[in-house]
């Protein structure tokens, strides 16, 4: 999946490009808003990470022009500005999410994947061990055999497979399923995990007590 990063700080921009590249994204990094707007019509990006404080054209101006042109590209604002007003302005201007630059990189990656998933822009497949998810057809296969799962079960499994080898908290899984600031049933994730274990095998999804859930990179 292709990402566009718009960030004028060399150290942060380089770090984002390296970290997101390791997470499996194809990253294009530009340092000002005009360069971003010039690129958008010519390339098919899955999402954009946009700073507010850019030289020349601000991130908010880029966002407003993008939405005025009818472009629905998912945009995550990544900024050092932590006031409620800045967040409200970003969301009112068309941002899909807002994150401070002090946030953990794993949270940034999880939020980006959730944005892309909800936008329907993700394509291709995921494979971990003998499990394969077809992201276009929304199907699951285990050892070549089709397994019927619900949409929520598919999304939980997808999130865990995207983060294979890492432990994801219930909160992270809820966020990937329902978005930010959404009220959900307290045991919703546990129910989906239980159902997946019934369908895929009890040992596929592991519980790390007091932390969350994980699937190993060589799940079987």
C-alpha positions in Angstrom: 0.0 0.0 0.0 1.3 3.4 -1.0 1.5 6.2 1.6 2.3 9.9 1.1 4.1 11.6 4.0 4.1 15.4 4.0 6.6 16.5 6.7 9.2 19.3 6.5 11.4 18.0 9.5 14.2 16.0 8.0 14.8 13.8 11.0 11.1 13.0 11.6 10.4 12.5 7.9 13.3 10.1 7.5 12.3 8.2 10.6 8.7 7.9 9.4 9.7 6.7 6.0 12.0 4.0 7.5 9.5 2.8 10.1 6.5 2.7 7.7 8.6 1.1 5.1 9.5 -1.7 7.5 5.8 -2.1 8.3 5.1 -2.9 4.6 4.1 0.4 3.2 5.5 1.9 0.0 6.3 5.5 1.2 6.7 8.7 -0.8 8.0 11.6 1.3 7.7 15.3 0.4 8.5 18.4 2.5 5.9 21.0 1.5 2.2 21.2 0.7 2.6 22.3 -2.9 4.6 19.2 -3.7 2.0 17.0 -2.1 -0.9 18.6 -4.1 1.2 18.2 -7.3 1.7 14.5 -6.6 -1.8 13.5 -5.6 -3.4 13.5 -9.1 -0.6 11.5 -10.6 -0.3 8.6 -8.0 -2.7 6.3 -6.3 -2.1 6.6 -2.6 -3.9 4.6 0.1 -3.5 7.4 2.7 -1.6 10.6 3.6 0.2 11.5 6.8 0.1 15.3 6.9 1.8 17.8 9.2 0.0 21.1 10.0 3.0 23.4 10.2 4.4 23.2 6.7 6.4 26.0 4.9 4.3 28.0 2.4 1.1 26.1 2.1 0.0 24.8 5.6 -1.3 21.3 6.2 -4.8 22.7 6.8 -4.7 24.5 3.4 -3.6 21.3 1.7 -6.4 19.4 3.4 -9.0 22.0 2.4 -7.9 22.0 -1.2 -7.9 18.2 -1.3 -11.5 18.0 0.0 -12.7 20.9 -2.2 -11.5 18.9 -5.2 -13.7 16.0 -4.1 -10.7 13.8 -3.1 -11.6 11.4 -0.3 -8.1 10.1 0.4 -7.8 9.1 4.1 -5.7 11.8 5.9 -4.1 11.4 9.3 -2.8 14.7 10.7 0.5 14.2 12.5 1.4 17.3 14.4 3.1 18.8 17.5 0.1 21.0 18.1 -1.9 19.6 21.0 -4.7 22.1 21.5 -8.3 21.2 21.2 -8.8 24.0 18.7 -6.1 22.6 16.3 -7.7 19.1 16.5 -11.2 20.6 15.9 -10.0 22.6 12.9 -8.3 19.6 11.4 -11.3 17.4 11.7 -13.7 20.1 10.4 -11.4 20.6 7.5 -11.7 17.0 6.5 -9.1 15.1 8.4 -9.9 11.4 9.2 -7.7 11.2 12.3 -5.4 13.3 14.4 -2.3 12.2 16.2 0.5 14.0 18.1 4.1 13.5 17.0 4.9 12.1 20.5 2.7 9.1 19.8 4.1 5.6 19.6 5.0 4.4 16.1 2.9 1.3 16.6 -0.1 3.4 17.3 0.5 5.5 14.1 0.7 2.3 12.0 -2.4 0.8 13.6 -4.4 4.0 13.0 -3.2 4.2 9.4 -4.2 0.6 8.7 -7.6 1.2 10.3 -8.2 4.3 8.1 -7.2 2.4 5.0 -9.3 -0.5 5.9 -12.4 1.6 6.5 -11.9 3.5 3.3 -11.9 0.2 1.2 -8.6 1.2 -0.5 -6.6 -1.9 0.6 -6.0 -4.6 -2.0 -4.2 -7.9 -2.1 -3.9 -10.6 0.5 -2.2 -11.4 3.8 -0.6 -14.7 4.6 0.6 -15.9 8.1 1.6 -19.6 8.3 -1.3 -21.6 6.7 -3.8 -18.7 7.1 -4.6 -16.5 4.1 -6.9 -13.5 3.9 -8.0 -12.2 0.6 -8.5 -8.5 1.2 -10.5 -8.0 -2.0 -12.9 -10.9 -1.7 -13.0 -10.7 2.1 -12.4 -14.5 2.5 -10.3 -16.6 4.8 -8.5 -19.8 4.0 -6.8 -22.2 6.5 -4.5 -24.7 4.8 -6.3 -24.1 1.6 -9.7 -24.7 3.0 -12.3 -21.8 3.1 -13.4 -20.7 6.5 -16.6 -18.7 6.9 -16.2 -15.7 9.2 -18.3 -12.6 10.0 -17.1 -9.1 8.9 -16.0 -8.3 12.5 -14.2 -11.6 12.8 -12.4 -10.9 9.5 -11.4 -7.5 10.7 -10.0 -8.8 14.0 -8.1 -11.5 12.3 -6.7 -9.1 9.7 -5.5 -6.6 12.4 -3.7 -9.4 14.2 -2.2 -10.8 11.0 -1.0 -7.3 10.0 0.7 -7.1 13.4 1.9 -10.8 13.4 4.5 -11.3 16.2 3.3 -8.3 18.2 0.9 -8.2 21.1 -2.2 -6.0 20.5 -4.3 -4.7 23.3 -8.0 -4.9 23.4 -8.1 -1.1 23.0 -6.0 -1.3 19.8 -8.3 -4.0 18.4 -11.4 -2.0 19.3 -9.9 1.1 17.6 -9.1 -0.8 14.4 -12.7 -2.2 14.3 -14.7 0.8 15.4 -12.5 3.9 15.1 -11.6 6.5 17.7 -14.0 7.6 20.4 -16.7 5.0 19.6 -18.6 3.3 22.4 -18.5 -0.5 22.1 -19.6 -3.5 24.2 -17.0 -4.3 26.8 -16.6 -7.9 25.7 -16.9 -7.4 21.9 -13.3 -8.2 21.1 -13.3 -11.3 23.4 -16.4 -12.6 21.6 -14.8 -12.3 18.2 -11.6 -13.9 19.4 -13.6 -16.8 20.9 -15.5 -17.3 17.6 -12.2 -17.3 15.6 -10.7 -19.9 17.8 -13.7 -22.1 17.3 -13.4 -21.8 13.6 -9.6 -21.8 13.1 -8.3 -23.8 16.1 -7.8 -23.0 19.8 -4.1 -22.3 19.5 -4.1 -19.9 16.5 -4.8 -16.7 18.5 -2.8 -16.5 21.7 -3.8 -14.5 24.8 -1.0 -12.7 26.7 -2.5 -12.3 30.1 -3.0 -8.8 31.2 -1.8 -7.4 27.9 -3.8 -8.5 24.9 -3.7 -10.9 21.9 -1.2 -12.0 19.3 -0.7 -14.3 16.4 2.8 -15.7 15.7 4.5 -15.0 12.3 4.5 -18.8 11.7 1.0 -19.5 12.9 -0.2 -23.0 12.4 
